[in-house]
Amino acid sequence: MKKIFFFFFILTALSCKTVYMTKPFAESEVPKAPDYSNLNSWIAHPEIKDSILSDFYPENIDKLKADVFYIYPTLITDKKNNSWNANIYDKKQNDIIRSTAIQYQASAWAKAGKIYSPIYRQAHYRIFFEPYTNNGGLLAGEIAYNDIKSAFTYYIDNLNNGRPIIIAGHSQGAAHCKMLLRDFFDGTQLKDRLIAAYLIGTNIKEDYFKELKPMYNPKENKGYVSWNTYRKNKNPRENFDPAYFSWKNNSVVVNPITWDNSTTTDFDQHKGLLFYNNKIYPNTIKIKVFDGIVWSNVPRKIPKRLLFSLVKNYHVGDINFFWKDISENAVIRTKNFFNKNSKKLKM
C-alpha cells in the first residue's frame, strides 16, 4: 500500500491534463450524506481504536490539550469514474484515505493535538477543470463543503469542549478550510481559540478574510499559513491548474521551513521529508519563494529520486516535503498559544 501511495501521487502529478468521463449532474444520484454523530463517519477521531495515527501520537494522547480539524485532499482521480461526489460508505475508498492522507499528511499534526477528520463527499478531481467546473463541478464542490460545515458544527457542539483548535487541510481540503475559517472564525469569538490554520496547496490573497491574517512568525497564533510547491524554476501552466487550489501570482506564501517571509533556505534548515517508507529525510530540501510559489530542488538523498526529477508540479508533496517542519512548528505554536492564553481558557 505504501508503494501504491507513492506511485499514485506521482502518476497524478504526471498526468493531470486528460479527458474524464462525465455525465450531467443529477441530485438523485448524490451519495447518501454522512451522519457525524456516528463514529463511522470520521476517518480520524481520538475514539477510533487501532487508528493509523497511533504510531505518531505521543505515548499518552490524553496529555494533548488541543484539537486538530484536518480535511484531506482529492483522492478520487480516476478518469473513468464519472461520479461527481464520493460515496462515504465505500470501504475501499476509505481505506485509501486512511493509508494515504491520514498516514502521510494528518500525522504531521499528531504531536500537537487530537486529530478529527470527517469523511466527506469529496468532489471528483475533474471539477477543477473546464468544461467540468461549470457543468456540474460547482454543485459537487458545494455538496463537499456542506459536509465539512456539518462535520465542524457537530464537532464544535459535541466534541470540542472549548479546546483550542488547529485547522489543517491540503488541496481540495485546504479550499474547504478557507471557507470554514471564513464562516466560523473570521470576525467571531471562535477566532480566540484558533492556534493556527495550515491552508496548504491552495491560493489565497491577503484580503480574503476580514480579520484573519497570514502569520510570518513561527510562534504566532490566530492566523494562517499557506504555500504551493513547484520544482525549481518551474511555473504553473496558464489556465491549467485546478480552479480551487491553483497558484495565483502574489498569493500568500509563508516559508514552510523558516515560518517567516524569508525567500530562501539552505539544506541544513530543513527538518525532514516523510517518505512512503515511513522514514524521515532531513536536510533534503532547500527552497526559494518566488512570485507566490515555493520553488524546491529535486529532493536529495531519497529513494526514487529520478521520478521526482520528472515532475515539475510538487503539489502532491506540499505536506510530505515539509512533514517534520510542520510537525515541530505545530507543537511550537500550540505551546505558545497556551503560554499566552492559559488564564483565559476554560478546560
C-alpha positions in Angstrom: 0.0 0.0 0.0 2.9 2.4 0.7 4.2 2.0 -2.8 0.7 2.3 -4.2 0.5 5.6 -2.4 3.8 6.9 -3.8 3.1 5.9 -7.4 -0.5 7.1 -7.2 0.6 10.6 -6.4 3.5 10.6 -8.8 1.2 9.4 -11.6 -1.4 12.0 -10.7 1.2 14.7 -11.0 2.4 13.4 -14.3 -1.0 13.0 -15.9 -3.1 15.9 -14.8 -4.3 17.0 -18.2 -6.6 14.3 -19.5 -10.2 13.7 -20.7 -12.5 12.5 -18.0 -15.7 10.5 -18.3 -18.6 12.6 -17.2 -22.3 13.0 -17.1 -24.9 15.7 -16.2 -25.1 16.4 -12.6 -28.3 14.9 -11.0 -29.4 15.4 -7.4 -31.0 12.0 -7.5 -27.5 10.5 -7.8 -25.9 12.4 -5.0 -24.5 9.8 -2.5 -26.1 9.5 1.0 -25.0 12.2 3.4 -22.7 11.4 6.4 -24.0 11.2 10.0 -21.3 12.8 12.1 -22.9 11.6 15.3 -21.7 8.1 14.1 -18.0 7.3 14.6 -18.0 5.6 11.2 -18.4 9.0 9.5 -14.9 10.0 10.7 -11.7 8.8 9.1 -9.7 10.0 12.1 -11.1 10.5 15.6 -9.5 10.1 19.1 -12.0 7.4 19.9 -11.2 5.3 16.8 -9.2 2.3 18.1 -6.2 0.9 16.2 -6.0 4.2 14.4 -3.2 4.5 11.9 -2.2 7.6 13.8 -1.2 5.6 16.9 2.4 5.5 15.7 2.5 9.3 15.5 0.6 10.4 18.6 2.5 10.9 21.9 2.5 7.9 24.2 -0.3 9.4 26.3 -2.7 11.0 23.9 -4.8 12.4 26.8 -2.0 14.9 27.5 -2.8 16.7 24.3 -4.6 19.8 25.2 -5.5 20.9 21.6 -7.5 19.6 18.7 -6.7 19.3 15.0 -9.5 19.5 12.5 -8.0 18.1 9.3 -9.5 17.9 5.8 -7.9 15.6 3.3 -7.3 16.4 -0.4 -8.9 15.0 -3.5 -8.3 11.3 -3.8 -10.9 10.5 -6.5 -9.0 11.0 -9.7 -9.9 8.0 -12.0 -10.7 9.4 -15.4 -13.2 6.5 -15.9 -15.1 7.4 -12.7 -18.0 9.7 -13.8 -19.3 10.2 -10.2 -19.4 13.8 -9.1 -19.0 13.1 -5.4 -17.5 10.3 -3.3 -19.6 7.7 -1.6 -18.5 7.9 2.1 -19.7 4.4 2.7 -17.2 2.9 0.2 -14.9 0.9 2.4 -12.2 0.6 -0.3 -12.1 4.3 -0.8 -11.9 5.0 2.9 -9.1 2.6 3.3 -7.2 4.6 0.7 -7.9 7.8 2.5 -6.6 6.3 5.8 -3.5 4.8 4.3 -2.5 7.9 2.3 -3.8 11.2 3.5 -4.2 10.3 7.2 -0.9 8.4 7.4 1.3 10.8 5.4 -0.4 14.1 5.9 -2.6 14.4 9.0 0.1 12.6 11.0 2.2 15.8 10.8 -0.1 17.4 13.4 -0.3 14.4 15.7 2.2 15.7 18.3 0.2 19.0 18.6 -3.4 17.8 19.1 -6.1 15.1 18.8 -7.0 14.8 15.2 -10.5 14.9 13.9 -11.0 14.3 10.2 -14.5 13.8 8.8 -15.2 11.5 5.8 -17.0 13.8 3.3 -18.4 13.5 -0.1 -15.3 14.9 -1.8 -15.7 16.2 -5.3 -14.1 14.3 -8.2 -10.8 15.8 -9.4 -12.2 16.8 -12.7 -14.4 19.5 -11.1 -11.3 21.8 -11.0 -11.1 21.9 -14.8 -13.3 23.2 -17.5 -15.5 22.1 -19.1 -16.4 20.2 -15.9 -16.3 23.0 -13.4 -19.4 24.8 -14.8 -21.1 21.6 -15.9 -21.7 20.0 -12.5 -18.4 20.7 -10.7 -19.5 23.8 -8.7 -22.6 21.8 -7.5 -20.3 18.9 -6.5 -18.0 21.2 -4.7 -20.9 22.7 -2.8 -22.0 19.3 -1.6 -18.5 18.5 -0.4 -18.2 21.8 1.6 -21.7 21.4 3.1 -20.4 18.1 4.6 -17.4 19.9 6.1 -19.7 22.5 7.6 -21.9 19.9 9.0 -19.0 18.0 10.5 -17.4 21.1 12.0 -20.7 22.2 13.5 -21.1 18.7 15.1 -17.6 18.8 16.3 -17.9 22.2 17.9 -21.2 21.4 19.6 -20.4 17.9 20.8 -16.7 17.2 20.8 -14.5 20.3 21.2 -15.4 21.3 24.8 -13.8 24.7 24.4 -10.4 23.3 23.4 -8.0 25.4 21.2 -8.0 24.3 17.5 -5.6 23.8 14.6 -7.3 23.9 11.2 -5.4 22.0 8.6 -6.0 20.8 5.0 -4.5 20.2 1.7 -5.6 20.9 -1.9 -9.4 20.5 -2.0 -9.3 20.1 1.7 -7.5 23.4 2.1 -10.1 25.1 -0.1 -12.8 23.9 2.2 -10.6 25.1 5.2 -10.6 28.6 3.7 -14.4 28.7 3.6 -14.6 27.1 7.1 -12.4 29.9 8.5 -14.5 32.5 6.7 -17.8 31.1 8.0 -16.8 30.1 11.6 -13.7 32.1 12.7 -13.2 35.3 10.8 -14.6 38.1 12.9 -16.1 35.7 15.5 -15.3 34.7 19.1 -14.1 31.3 17.8 -11.0 33.1 16.4 -9.7 33.3 20.0 -9.5 29.5 20.1 -7.6 29.3 16.8 -4.0 28.2 17.3 -3.2 28.3 13.6 -4.6 27.4 10.2 -2.5 25.5 7.7 -4.0 26.2 4.3 -1.7 24.1 2.2 -1.9 23.8 -1.6 -4.4 26.4 -2.2 -4.3 30.0 -3.4 -5.2 32.8 -1.0 -4.9 36.6 -1.1 -4.3 38.7 2.0 -7.7 40.4 1.6 -9.7 37.1 1.6 -10.6 37.4 5.2 -11.8 40.4 7.2 -9.7 39.9 10.2 -7.6 36.7 9.9 -4.0 37.4 8.6 -1.1 35.4 7.4 1.5 34.6 10.1 5.2 35.4 9.4 6.5 34.3 12.8 6.9 30.7 13.8 5.3 31.1 17.2 2.4 33.3 16.0 -1.3 32.3 16.6 -4.8 33.1 15.4 -3.9 33.4 11.7 -2.9 31.2 8.8 0.0 29.9 6.6 -0.1 28.8 3.0 2.1 27.7 0.2 2.2 25.9 -3.2 5.3 23.9 -4.2 6.9 23.6 -7.6 10.2 22.3 -8.8 12.8 25.0 -9.0 12.5 27.3 -12.0 9.1 25.8 -13.0 5.8 27.7 -13.1 2.2 26.7 -13.4 0.8 26.5 -16.8 -1.8 29.2 -17.6 -5.4 28.0 -17.5 -4.4 24.5 -16.5 -4.0 24.2 -12.7 -7.3 23.3 -10.9 -9.5 26.3 -10.2 -9.9 25.7 -6.4 -6.3 25.3 -5.4 -4.3 26.7 -8.2 -1.4 29.1 -7.8 -2.0 32.7 -8.4 0.7 35.3 -8.5 1.0 37.4 -5.4 -0.7 34.7 -3.4 0.2 34.5 0.3 3.3 32.4 0.9 4.7 31.6 4.3 8.1 29.9 4.1 7.4 26.3 5.4 10.9 25.9 6.7 11.6 29.1 8.5 7.9 30.1 9.0 8.5 33.7 8.1 8.8 35.7 4.9 12.4 34.6 4.1 12.7 34.0 0.4 15.5 31.3 0.5 16.7 28.5 2.8 19.6 26.1 2.9 19.6 22.3 3.3 20.7 22.4 6.9 17.5 24.3 7.8 15.2 21.6 6.5 13.8 19.4 9.4 12.6 16.5 7.3 10.7 14.9 4.4 8.4 12.0 5.2 8.8 9.3 2.5 6.4 6.4 1.7 8.8 4.0 3.6 7.9 6.0 6.8 11.5 7.3 7.0 12.2 11.0 7.6 14.9 12.5 5.5 16.3 15.8 6.9 18.4 18.3 5.1 16.8 17.1 1.8 15.2 20.3 0.5 16.1 23.9 0.1 13.6 26.4 -1.3 13.2 29.8 -2.9 10.0 31.8 -2.7 9.2 33.4 -6.0 6.0 35.2 -7.2 3.5 33.4 -4.9 5.0 29.9 -5.0 7.7 27.8 -3.3 10.4 26.5 -5.6 12.0 23.3 -4.3 15.0 21.4 -5.6 14.5 17.8 -6.6 14.7 16.2 -3.1 18.1 14.7 -2.5 19.1 11.6 -0.6 15.8 9.8 -1.1 14.8 6.6 -3.0 13.2 7.0 -6.4 14.7 10.5 -6.8 14.7 10.2 -10.6 10.9 10.1 -10.6 10.8 13.4 -8.8 13.0 14.9 -11.4 10.3 14.2 -14.0 7.6 16.1 -12.1 7.5 19.9 -12.2 4.4 20.4 -10.0 5.2 19.3 -6.5 1.7 20.0 -5.3 1.4 16.3 -4.2 4.4 16.9 -1.8 3.2 20.1 -0.2 3.0 18.4 3.2 5.3 15.4 2.8 8.3 17.6 1.7 8.0 19.6 4.9 6.4 17.0 7.2 8.9 17.3 10.1 9.0 21.1 9.7 5.2 21.2 10.1 5.2 18.8 13.0 7.6 20.8 15.0 6.0 24.1 14.1 2.6 22.9 15.1 3.9 22.0 18.6 5.7 25.4 18.9 2.5 27.3 18.0 0.4 25.2 20.4 2.8 25.7 23.3 2.9 29.5 22.6 -0.9 29.6 22.5 -1.2 28.0 25.9 1.6 30.2 27.4 -0.3 33.3 26.3 -3.9 32.2 27.0 -3.7 29.7 29.9 -5.6 32.0 32.2 -8.4 32.6 29.7 -9.0 29.0 28.7 -11.7 27.0 30.4 -10.6 23.5 30.1 
